[in-house]
Amino acid sequence: SDMSLSEIKKISQSFKREGKFKCDRCGRWVEKVKELDGKIYGIGNKHSCYDKEVEERRYIEENSIPAAQLDNVLNQIKNTFDNTNELNKSFSESIYKIYGQFIYQHKLNSEELTIESLEKEKDIIEKFINLLKNRLKDIKNTINLINSDL
């Protein structure tokens, strides 16, 4: 009778979560997990974050873009921004592939910290930010146009 409603909710949640783990990919509480590179991912029929993570990593490794071609691919994406207002499948796959590859390589090379690697990382991130800001602006404009037609 001395407990507040929020205190009761906290205790109730702690009972529900007892013996469970928080999935690092989706943040849900799960009973079965597997560890991958120091993070835990939910497994099982209802929760397949581990399988999704492994599949995405495999895809990134198999479809990696050679470093020499990265600037060309970024320029192609920029041209996609310039020439169309529609988000097409090849565009989203290119963004996913480059970003995923960048993150994956960054994790692999994280032990080797040099000014050159940091400058390269900074350059790639700035290009992504510009591309995504432009795309976000296009999306907002398209939404406004659709809403104004309604």
C-alpha positions, -999 to +999 in steps of 0.1 A: +000+000+000+030+023+004+042+017-032+033+040-061+019+027-094+053+034-111+071+014-084+047-015-089+052-014-127+090-015-122+088-045-099+064-063-123+087-056-152+117-070-133+098-102-126+089-106-163+125-099-174+141-122-148+162-148-166+158-130-200+183-111-220+179-078-240+186-083-277+213-058-288+197-056-323+161-049-316+161-042-278+134-068-270+137-091-240+142-127-251+149-160-235+173-175-260+203-157-274+236-162-292+267-140-289+284-124-319+314-101-315+305-093-279+268-086-286+239-108-279+211-115-304+178-132-299+173-166-316+143-190-321+112-191-342+096-159-328+129-140-327+155-142-354+178-112-349+209-135-348+201-150-382+193-116-396+227-102-383+246-131-397+229-129-431+235-091-433+272-096-425+275-124-451+258-102-477+281-073-470+312-095-472+301-111-505+290-079-521+317-055-509+327-027-531+365-023-538+379+007-520+390+022-554+354+021-567+338+036-536+339+072-548+324+061-582+295+044-564+289+075-542+289+097-573+263+073-590+241+076-559+245+114-560+234+113-597+204+092-586+195+121-562+199+146-590+179+128-616+149+114-598+127+120-568+117+084-565+134+060-541+141+029-561+154-005-551+189-001-565+194+032-546+184+017-513+205-014-518+235+008-528+231+029-496+227-002-475+257-019-491+280+010-488+270+019-452+271-017-441+305-023-457+318+009-441+306-001-406+319-037-411+353-025-422+354+001-395+348-027-369+376-048-384+401-020-385+391-004-352+424-014-336+444+005-362+437+042-354+456+066-377+450+101-388+446+088-424+420+063-414+401+089-394+402+114-423+389+088-447+361+079-423+352+116-418+351+121-456+328+091-462+305+101-433+303+137-446+294+124-481+267+102-466+253+130-445+250+152-476+234+125-497+209+116-470+200+152-462+193+158-499+172+127-501+153+136-469+146+170-484+132+153-516+110+130-495+096+159-474+089+179-506+071+148-521+051+143-490+040+180-490+030+178-526+009+146-520-007+162-489-015+194-508-032+174-536-055+157-510 
